[in-house]
Structures are given as structure tokens and as C-alpha cells.
Amino acid sequence: LYRDIHGARLAFNDRRALFFNLRYYEQVFADQVRPYLQSATPSLPIHHTIVNFYFLIICHELAHNMESAHNSSFVNHLETIAVKYMTD
């Protein structure tokens, strides 16, 4: 995890190490989560939104372990990873 208030990256993969920018979470999700902090349960819709969002970001970054460019090979790796680890 890192926090870059000026960078546009949500996340990146540097030699198979994944980095996630907390700034994006703060700007997009933090205010939506704040009202639920005292009574949080795993079934809140905002939790599903956040988990689904970061699941796809992680799959995207893992696909870069096999292909650095955003080409058809990358898309195939991304789809394979997402389908393999996606739950109902």
C-alpha cells in the first residue's frame, strides 16, 4: 500500500510486487463506508462494491505477471484469472 495524492494510478505491478494507492480508496469509498464503521457486517452493499472493485484490480495486476502490454494476450490472462478465482 502507498499513498500518492498526485498520481493517477490506482495500482501497479513492479516485478511481481503489487502496489495499491490508498488515495483512490479515500476519494471514492471512504465517505460511503464511514456511516457503517460501528455496525459493519459483511453483507453491506458498499462492502460488495469495494471487494468486487479491488478483486478486478488485483486480477488486472496479476495478469501483468504474464503480459506487460494491454493486448489480447493480456486480456486472455485477465479473463482466466478472474474466472478461476471468482466466487458466486
Secondary structure, DSSP 8 states (H G I E B T S, - for coil): -B--SS---SEEEETTEEEEBHHHHHHHTHHHHGGGTTS--TT-HHHHHHHHHHHHHHHHHHHTTT-SSSSHHHHHHHHHHHHHH---
